[in-house]
Amino acid sequence: MVMGLPLYKGLVTFKDETLTGNLGVRFEPRPICALGTALLLVCYIFMPSVVTLAFSIALFLAPLWLPPMLVRGAWRLWVIYKRSKYIFDQKYILLEIKPPRNLVKTPLAMESFLSSIHLTGGENTWYDRFRGGHRPFYSLEMTSFEGKVHLYIWGRADYRRIMESHLYAQYPGVQIMEVPDYTRMMSADPDEWGIWGTGFKKNPAPNPIPIKTYIEFGLDKVQKEPEQVDPMAHLVEYMSSIGKGEYIWLQFVFRAHRGERYGDKWLIRPRASKLNAAGVPYTWQDHGKEIVEDMRRKTRTPYIDPASGKEIPGFPNPTRGESDKMAAIERNITKLAFDVFIRGIYIAKSGHFNPIAITNLVGLMKPFSTEGWNGLNSSKGMKTFDDYPWEFWVGKRKDRYRRALVENYRRRQAFHDPFFEGEVKEKDAPILSTEELATLFHIPTQGTEAPGLARVPSSTGGAPPDLPV
C-alpha cells in the first residue's frame, strides 16, 4: 500500500511494506490517527486563523459532502447487519468423513461431488440480497488432534441431505456422521495455548492459471499402489507426525464464484459491475481467455510482405511449454469455479510448542506449485510480526491477532464482513476450479497409509431392499 506524508503529498511517498521489512517500522491506524490529531493541534497553536478558515469552509460545504457520506455509510451498515443476522439465524452442521480402508477412487470423484454442490441460489434478486440472503458456502476441513487425523465438511443443516447423498454416490462405503464442533472443544486462549496461523493465496500468476493438479500427477486414472503419487498424502503424513499436546486445523471455506472479484460487489460495495462482451458479469473465464489470447499474440513472429513492404503479424508459434500452459488454462476455465479461503492454524499446549511446525505449515502447499504456472503461498499471517525490539506493544497485538484468527476459523468467516486485517484479503483469496480444489482436498485412497488417519474399521452396507418388515 502506498502512503503519502500529509505535508508532502505528491512529493514524498513510500511503501509501508518496504519500511516494515527493512526497518521494522509498522504503520498502525491508531498511532497514525493520534499523530494526525497532534499535528492538527500544533497547526492550530501556530496558525489558528488558517485552521479556523479550513474548518469554516468544510462546515459551509457540509450539505454537499456530508449527506452522501452518511447515506452510503448507513446503507453499508444496514446491509452488513441484515446479512450478519441472516447468517446467524441459520443452523449449521459439522459432518465427519471416514474413508473405507479399500478405497481406490481418484480425485475425479471429489471433483464430481464439488460440482454437485456448486449452488448459486439465495441472492438472485435484489430483495434476496436486501434481506441478507447469500449463496451457500461450505468448509472442507482436515485436522490433527495429537497425530489423529480427521476429515470434515461443514455447511448449513438444510443442505445436509445434498452433501451426504452426493458423497455416498461418489464414495460407496464412506462413513458420514454428525459430530460436535471440535473448534469449541478447547479454549484456544493465547494465555493458555501457543498459537500460530496463516492463510494461503494464489500467486505469483493470475487465478485462471492453474496450480499443479491431480491430472499432472497422473491421478486421473487409477494406478497401481507403488506407482501412485498422491500430493495430498504429505498433508496427511505431516498431520499424523505431530506429537502430544499439538493440534493442527486446516480449512477450505468456499462458495460458487460469480465474478465479485472483477467489480460486481452485490450491495456491500455498490459500484458498476464489470461486464464482458456479452453483457453479463465478467468472471475468471473471461480473464482466462484474455490471458490465452495475450500469450498467443506474443508468440506471433511478424514478417515483411515482399509485395507491399508492410509488416504483417505471423501465425502463433508457441513453444511446447507455452502450448501446454495455454491448454491447461483453457481446461481450467471450462470447469466450475469457487472463491476459496484457506486457513491453517497450529495450536499447542504450554511446553509443547514446536517452532519447526511453523515452517511446515508455511510450506504446506508447495507440492501443488510449479514454476511457470501457479502456486499457493502463505500470506502474512503471523509473519506480520517481525519481533524487532523496537516494536511497541507487539505482545498485545499478537494476542489480539491470535484470538481473531481462531474466532474467524470457528465461525468459518470468509466472504462477509467483518474482515480481519491480518488475513488474506477478499480480493486476494484464490479462485479455484473444481479440479484444483479436488486436488487440495479429496478422500485419501488405500495408498495413503498414514497411521493417524481415521478410517472405517470394517465395510458396512445397507439392509437388503426386499427384507420383510
C-alpha positions as CSV (number, residue, x, y, z in Angstrom):
1,M,0.0,0.0,0.0
2,V,1.4,3.4,-1.0
3,M,1.1,6.0,1.7
4,G,1.7,9.8,1.3
5,L,3.1,12.1,4.0
6,P,0.4,14.8,4.7
7,L,2.7,17.8,4.3
8,Y,4.4,16.4,1.2
9,K,1.7,14.6,-0.6
10,G,2.7,14.1,-4.2
11,L,6.3,14.7,-3.4
12,V,7.2,12.1,-0.8
13,T,5.7,8.6,-1.0
14,F,6.8,5.3,0.4
15,K,5.7,1.7,0.7
16,D,5.0,0.6,4.2
17,E,5.9,-3.0,3.3
18,T,9.4,-1.8,2.4
19,L,9.9,0.0,5.7
20,T,8.4,-2.8,7.6
21,G,10.6,-5.4,6.0
22,N,13.8,-3.4,6.2
23,L,13.4,-1.3,9.4
24,G,10.7,-2.9,11.3
25,V,8.6,0.3,11.2
26,R,4.9,-0.6,11.1
27,F,2.1,1.9,10.5
28,E,-0.9,1.1,12.6
29,P,-4.2,3.1,12.2
30,R,-4.4,4.3,15.8
31,P,-0.9,5.8,16.1
32,I,-1.3,7.5,12.7
33,C,-4.7,8.9,13.8
34,A,-3.1,10.1,17.1
35,L,-0.2,11.7,15.1
36,G,-2.6,13.4,12.8
37,T,-4.6,14.8,15.7
38,A,-1.4,16.1,17.4
39,L,-0.3,17.7,14.1
40,L,-3.6,19.4,13.8
41,L,-3.3,20.8,17.3
42,V,0.2,22.1,16.6
43,C,-1.1,23.8,13.5
44,Y,-3.9,25.4,15.4
45,I,-1.5,26.8,18.0
46,F,0.8,28.4,15.5
47,M,-1.7,29.1,12.7
48,P,-5.2,29.4,14.3
49,S,-6.6,31.6,11.6
50,V,-5.7,29.1,8.8
51,V,-7.1,26.1,10.7
52,T,-10.3,28.0,11.6
53,L,-10.8,29.1,8.0
54,A,-10.3,25.5,6.8
55,F,-13.0,24.2,9.3
56,S,-15.3,27.0,8.3
57,I,-15.1,26.1,4.6
58,A,-15.6,22.4,5.4
59,L,-18.7,23.3,7.5
60,F,-20.1,25.6,4.8
61,L,-19.8,22.8,2.2
62,A,-21.2,20.1,4.6
63,P,-24.6,20.0,2.8
64,L,-22.7,18.8,-0.3
65,W,-20.5,16.1,1.1
66,L,-22.0,15.1,4.5
67,P,-25.4,13.6,3.3
68,P,-23.9,11.3,0.6
69,M,-21.3,10.1,3.1
70,L,-23.9,9.4,5.8
71,V,-26.3,7.7,3.4
72,R,-23.5,5.5,2.0
73,G,-22.2,4.6,5.4
74,A,-25.7,3.9,6.8
75,W,-26.6,1.7,3.8
76,R,-23.4,-0.3,4.2
77,L,-24.0,-0.9,7.9
78,W,-27.6,-1.9,7.2
79,V,-26.6,-4.5,4.6
80,I,-23.9,-5.8,7.0
81,Y,-26.5,-6.1,9.8
82,K,-29.0,-7.9,7.6
83,R,-26.5,-10.3,6.2
84,S,-25.0,-11.0,9.6
85,K,-28.4,-11.6,11.1
86,Y,-29.3,-13.9,8.2
87,I,-26.1,-15.9,8.7
88,F,-26.7,-16.1,12.5
89,D,-30.3,-17.3,12.1
90,Q,-29.2,-20.3,10.0
91,K,-28.4,-23.7,11.6
92,Y,-25.0,-25.2,10.7
93,I,-23.8,-28.8,10.9
94,L,-20.4,-30.5,11.0
95,L,-20.1,-33.9,9.4
96,E,-17.0,-36.2,9.9
97,I,-16.0,-38.2,6.8
98,K,-14.3,-41.6,7.5
99,P,-13.0,-43.3,4.4
100,P,-13.1,-47.0,3.9
101,R,-9.8,-49.0,4.1
102,N,-10.0,-50.3,0.5
103,L,-10.9,-47.0,-1.3
104,V,-9.4,-46.8,-4.8
105,K,-11.3,-43.7,-6.1
106,T,-9.4,-41.0,-8.0
107,P,-9.8,-37.2,-7.1
108,L,-12.2,-37.1,-10.0
109,A,-14.9,-38.4,-7.6
110,M,-14.3,-35.4,-5.3
111,E,-14.5,-33.1,-8.3
112,S,-17.8,-34.6,-9.2
113,F,-19.0,-34.0,-5.6
114,L,-17.9,-30.4,-5.7
115,S,-19.7,-29.8,-8.9
116,S,-22.9,-31.1,-7.3
117,I,-22.8,-28.5,-4.5
118,H,-21.9,-25.6,-6.8
119,L,-25.1,-23.7,-5.9
120,T,-25.7,-20.0,-6.6
121,G,-29.2,-19.5,-5.2
122,G,-30.2,-17.2,-2.4
123,E,-29.1,-13.9,-3.8
124,N,-30.5,-13.8,-7.3
125,T,-32.9,-10.9,-6.8
126,W,-32.4,-7.5,-5.1
127,Y,-35.0,-8.5,-2.5
128,D,-33.0,-11.6,-1.6
129,R,-29.9,-9.5,-1.1
130,F,-31.7,-6.8,0.7
131,R,-32.9,-9.2,3.4
132,G,-29.4,-10.5,3.8
133,G,-29.6,-13.6,1.6
134,H,-26.4,-15.1,0.2
135,R,-25.4,-18.2,-1.7
136,P,-24.4,-21.1,0.4
137,F,-20.8,-21.6,1.5
138,Y,-19.1,-24.7,2.8
139,S,-15.9,-25.7,4.6
140,L,-13.8,-28.7,3.9
141,E,-11.5,-29.3,6.9
142,M,-8.6,-31.5,7.8
143,T,-7.5,-31.6,11.4
144,S,-5.0,-33.4,13.6
145,F,-5.5,-34.0,17.3
146,E,-2.1,-35.0,18.7
147,G,-1.5,-37.1,15.5
148,K,-5.0,-38.3,14.9
149,V,-6.2,-37.1,11.5
150,H,-9.9,-36.4,10.8
151,L,-11.8,-35.1,7.7
152,Y,-14.8,-32.9,8.0
153,I,-17.3,-31.0,5.9
154,W,-19.2,-28.0,7.4
155,G,-22.3,-26.3,6.0
156,R,-25.9,-25.3,6.5
157,A,-28.0,-28.0,8.1
158,D,-30.6,-27.5,5.3
159,Y,-28.0,-28.9,2.8
160,R,-27.1,-32.0,4.8
161,R,-29.1,-34.3,2.6
162,I,-27.4,-32.9,-0.5
163,M,-23.9,-33.2,0.9
164,E,-24.5,-36.7,2.2
165,S,-26.2,-38.1,-0.9
166,H,-23.5,-36.8,-3.3
167,L,-20.7,-38.1,-1.0
168,Y,-22.3,-41.5,-0.8
169,A,-22.8,-41.6,-4.5
170,Q,-19.1,-40.9,-5.3
171,Y,-17.6,-42.8,-2.3
172,P,-19.6,-46.0,-1.5
173,G,-18.6,-47.4,1.8
174,V,-17.6,-44.0,3.3
175,Q,-19.0,-43.3,6.8
176,I,-20.5,-39.8,7.4
177,M,-21.7,-38.8,10.9
178,E,-22.7,-35.6,12.6
179,V,-20.1,-34.6,15.3
180,P,-19.7,-31.7,17.8
181,D,-17.7,-28.8,16.5
182,Y,-14.1,-29.6,17.5
183,T,-13.2,-25.9,17.5
184,R,-15.4,-25.4,20.5
185,M,-13.9,-28.2,22.5
186,M,-10.8,-26.2,23.5
187,S,-10.5,-22.6,24.6
188,A,-7.6,-21.8,22.3
189,D,-6.9,-18.8,24.5
190,P,-3.4,-17.3,23.8
191,D,-2.9,-17.1,27.6
192,E,-3.1,-20.9,27.8
193,W,-2.0,-22.1,24.3
194,G,0.7,-21.4,21.8
195,I,-1.0,-20.3,18.5
196,W,0.4,-19.6,15.1
197,G,-1.6,-19.3,11.9
198,T,-1.6,-18.1,8.3
199,G,-3.7,-18.1,5.2
200,F,-2.9,-19.0,1.6
201,K,-3.3,-17.1,-1.6
202,K,-2.7,-18.0,-5.3
203,N,0.4,-16.4,-6.7
204,P,2.5,-15.3,-8.5
205,A,0.3,-15.8,-11.6
206,P,-3.4,-14.7,-12.1
207,N,-6.1,-17.0,-10.9
208,P,-7.1,-18.6,-14.2
209,I,-3.6,-20.1,-14.5
210,P,-3.9,-23.4,-12.6
211,I,-1.8,-24.9,-9.9
212,K,-0.4,-28.4,-10.3
213,T,-3.5,-30.6,-10.2
214,Y,-4.1,-34.3,-9.9
215,I,-4.1,-34.6,-13.7
216,E,-0.5,-33.5,-13.8
217,F,0.2,-36.1,-11.1
218,G,-1.4,-38.8,-13.2
219,L,-4.2,-39.4,-10.8
220,D,-7.0,-39.0,-13.4
221,K,-6.6,-42.8,-13.9
222,V,-6.4,-45.5,-11.2
223,Q,-2.8,-46.5,-10.8
224,K,-1.0,-49.4,-9.0
225,E,-0.1,-48.5,-5.4
226,P,3.7,-48.4,-5.9
227,E,3.3,-46.0,-8.9
228,Q,0.7,-43.7,-7.2
229,V,1.9,-40.2,-6.2
230,D,-0.9,-38.5,-4.3
231,P,0.0,-34.9,-3.5
232,M,-2.4,-34.9,-0.5
233,A,-0.6,-37.8,1.1
234,H,2.1,-35.4,2.5
235,L,-0.6,-33.4,4.3
236,V,-2.0,-36.5,6.0
237,E,1.5,-37.8,6.9
238,Y,2.6,-34.4,8.3
239,M,-0.5,-34.1,10.4
240,S,0.0,-37.7,11.6
241,S,3.5,-36.8,12.7
242,I,2.7,-34.2,15.4
243,G,3.1,-35.1,19.0
244,K,1.3,-34.9,22.3
245,G,-0.3,-31.6,23.1
246,E,-0.2,-30.4,19.4
247,Y,-3.1,-29.7,17.1
248,I,-3.4,-28.5,13.5
249,W,-6.5,-27.1,11.9
250,L,-6.7,-26.7,8.1
251,Q,-9.9,-25.4,6.4
252,F,-11.0,-24.6,2.9
253,V,-14.1,-22.3,3.0
254,F,-15.6,-22.0,-0.4
255,R,-18.6,-20.7,-2.4
256,A,-19.6,-20.6,-6.0
257,H,-17.7,-18.0,-8.0
258,R,-19.9,-15.2,-9.5
259,G,-17.4,-12.5,-10.5
260,E,-17.4,-10.2,-7.4
261,R,-13.6,-10.1,-7.8
262,Y,-14.0,-8.2,-11.0
263,G,-16.3,-5.5,-9.9
264,D,-19.7,-6.9,-9.0
265,K,-19.9,-6.3,-5.3
266,W,-23.6,-7.2,-4.7
267,L,-24.7,-4.3,-2.4
268,I,-21.9,-4.4,0.0
269,R,-19.7,-2.1,-2.0
270,P,-22.2,-0.8,-4.7
271,R,-20.5,0.2,-7.9
272,A,-20.8,-0.5,-11.6
273,S,-20.3,-4.2,-12.4
274,K,-17.6,-5.1,-14.9
275,L,-19.3,-6.8,-17.9
276,N,-17.9,-8.9,-20.7
277,A,-18.7,-8.5,-24.4
278,A,-21.9,-10.5,-23.9
279,G,-23.2,-8.0,-21.3
280,V,-23.0,-10.5,-18.4
281,P,-20.8,-10.1,-15.3
282,Y,-17.1,-10.5,-16.0
283,T,-15.7,-13.7,-14.4
284,W,-12.5,-15.6,-14.3
285,Q,-13.4,-17.4,-17.6
286,D,-13.2,-14.0,-19.4
287,H,-9.9,-13.3,-17.6
288,G,-8.5,-16.7,-18.6
289,K,-9.5,-16.1,-22.3
290,E,-7.7,-12.8,-22.2
291,I,-4.6,-14.4,-20.8
292,V,-4.6,-17.1,-23.5
293,E,-5.1,-14.5,-26.3
294,D,-2.3,-12.4,-24.9
295,M,0.0,-15.4,-24.9
296,R,-1.0,-16.3,-28.5
297,R,-0.3,-12.7,-29.6
298,K,3.2,-12.7,-28.0
299,T,4.1,-15.9,-29.9
300,R,3.4,-14.4,-33.3
301,T,6.5,-13.7,-35.3
302,P,5.9,-10.8,-37.7
303,Y,7.3,-10.8,-41.3
304,I,7.6,-8.3,-44.1
305,D,5.3,-8.7,-47.0
306,P,7.6,-8.6,-50.1
307,A,4.8,-7.1,-52.3
308,S,3.7,-4.2,-50.0
309,G,6.7,-3.9,-47.8
310,K,4.4,-3.8,-44.7
311,E,4.9,-5.8,-41.5
312,I,2.3,-8.5,-41.2
313,P,1.7,-10.5,-37.9
314,G,2.6,-14.1,-38.4
315,F,0.8,-17.2,-37.1
316,P,1.1,-18.2,-33.5
317,N,4.2,-20.2,-32.9
318,P,4.3,-21.2,-29.2
319,T,6.8,-23.5,-27.7
320,R,5.9,-26.8,-26.2
321,G,5.7,-25.3,-22.7
322,E,3.6,-22.4,-23.8
323,S,1.2,-24.8,-25.6
324,D,0.9,-26.9,-22.5
325,K,0.3,-23.8,-20.4
326,M,-2.4,-22.5,-22.7
327,A,-4.1,-25.9,-22.8
328,A,-4.1,-26.1,-19.0
329,I,-5.6,-22.6,-18.7
330,E,-8.3,-23.5,-21.2
331,R,-9.1,-26.7,-19.4
332,N,-9.2,-25.0,-16.1
333,I,-11.6,-22.2,-17.0
334,T,-14.1,-24.6,-18.6
335,K,-14.8,-26.1,-15.2
336,L,-16.9,-24.7,-12.4
337,A,-15.1,-22.3,-10.1
338,F,-15.2,-21.5,-6.4
339,D,-14.0,-18.5,-4.3
340,V,-11.9,-20.1,-1.6
341,F,-10.4,-19.0,1.7
342,I,-7.7,-21.3,3.0
343,R,-6.6,-21.1,6.7
344,G,-4.1,-23.1,8.6
345,I,-3.6,-22.9,12.4
346,Y,-1.1,-24.7,14.7
347,I,-2.1,-24.9,18.3
348,A,0.0,-26.4,21.1
349,K,-0.2,-26.6,24.9
350,S,2.3,-24.8,27.0
351,G,5.6,-26.6,26.8
352,H,4.7,-28.5,23.6
353,F,5.0,-25.7,21.1
354,N,7.4,-26.8,18.3
355,P,8.7,-23.9,16.1
356,I,9.6,-26.3,13.3
357,A,5.8,-26.9,12.8
358,I,5.5,-23.3,11.7
359,T,8.0,-23.9,8.9
360,N,6.0,-27.0,7.8
361,L,2.7,-25.0,7.9
362,V,4.1,-22.2,5.8
363,G,5.3,-24.7,3.1
364,L,2.2,-26.9,3.3
365,M,1.0,-26.1,-0.3
366,K,4.4,-26.3,-2.0
367,P,3.8,-29.7,-3.7
368,F,0.9,-28.1,-5.6
369,S,3.1,-25.3,-7.0
370,T,5.0,-25.4,-10.2
371,E,7.4,-22.9,-11.9
372,G,5.9,-21.1,-14.8
373,W,2.3,-21.9,-13.9
374,N,0.9,-21.1,-10.5
375,G,1.1,-21.9,-6.8
376,L,-0.3,-21.4,-3.3
377,N,1.8,-19.4,-1.0
378,S,1.3,-18.5,2.6
379,S,0.0,-14.9,3.3
380,K,1.4,-12.7,6.0
381,G,-0.5,-14.4,8.8
382,M,1.6,-14.4,12.0
383,K,4.5,-13.4,9.8
384,T,3.1,-9.9,10.1
385,F,5.1,-9.6,13.3
386,D,8.9,-9.4,12.9
387,D,9.6,-9.2,16.6
388,Y,12.0,-6.3,16.3
389,P,13.0,-5.0,19.8
390,W,11.5,-1.6,19.0
391,E,8.1,-2.9,18.0
392,F,5.9,-1.5,20.8
393,W,3.0,-3.5,22.3
394,V,3.7,-6.3,20.0
395,G,2.7,-8.9,22.6
396,K,-0.8,-7.5,23.0
397,R,-1.2,-7.1,19.2
398,K,-0.2,-10.7,18.7
399,D,-2.7,-12.0,21.2
400,R,-5.4,-9.9,19.6
401,Y,-4.5,-11.3,16.2
402,R,-4.4,-14.9,17.6
403,R,-7.9,-14.5,19.1
404,A,-9.3,-13.1,15.9
405,L,-7.7,-15.8,13.8
406,V,-9.2,-18.6,16.0
407,E,-12.6,-16.9,16.1
408,N,-12.7,-16.5,12.3
409,Y,-11.8,-20.2,11.9
410,R,-14.6,-21.2,14.3
411,R,-17.2,-19.0,12.5
412,R,-15.8,-20.1,9.1
413,Q,-15.6,-16.4,8.3
414,A,-14.7,-15.8,4.7
415,F,-16.8,-13.7,2.4
416,H,-18.8,-11.4,4.5
417,D,-18.0,-8.6,6.9
418,P,-16.3,-8.1,9.3
419,F,-13.0,-8.9,7.8
420,F,-9.9,-9.2,9.9
421,E,-6.9,-7.1,8.7
422,G,-4.2,-9.8,9.1
423,E,-5.9,-12.4,6.9
424,V,-6.0,-12.9,3.1
425,K,-8.0,-10.0,1.7
426,E,-11.2,-10.8,-0.3
427,K,-9.5,-9.6,-3.5
428,D,-6.5,-11.9,-2.9
429,A,-8.5,-15.1,-1.9
430,P,-7.9,-17.8,-4.5
431,I,-10.3,-18.7,-7.3
432,L,-10.0,-22.4,-7.7
433,S,-11.7,-24.7,-10.2
434,T,-13.3,-27.9,-9.1
435,E,-10.2,-29.7,-10.4
436,E,-7.9,-27.6,-8.3
437,L,-10.0,-27.8,-5.1
438,A,-10.4,-31.6,-5.5
439,T,-6.6,-31.8,-5.8
440,L,-6.1,-30.0,-2.5
441,F,-8.8,-31.9,-0.6
442,H,-10.1,-35.4,-1.5
443,I,-10.8,-38.6,0.3
444,P,-7.4,-40.4,0.7
445,T,-7.2,-43.8,-1.0
446,Q,-5.8,-47.0,0.5
447,G,-2.4,-46.0,-0.9
448,T,-2.2,-43.3,1.8
449,E,-1.1,-45.3,4.8
450,A,-0.7,-42.6,7.4
451,P,-1.3,-44.4,10.8
452,G,-3.2,-41.4,12.3
453,L,-5.9,-41.2,9.6
454,A,-9.3,-42.2,10.9
455,R,-10.8,-44.9,8.7
456,V,-13.9,-47.1,8.8
457,P,-12.7,-50.2,10.7
458,S,-14.8,-52.5,8.6
459,S,-17.0,-52.3,5.5
460,T,-20.7,-51.5,6.1
461,G,-23.7,-51.8,3.9
462,G,-27.4,-51.1,4.0
463,A,-30.1,-53.7,4.6
464,P,-31.5,-55.7,1.6
465,P,-34.4,-53.8,0.0
466,D,-36.6,-56.8,0.0
467,L,-36.2,-57.6,3.7
468,P,-39.6,-58.3,5.2
469,V,-40.8,-55.9,7.9
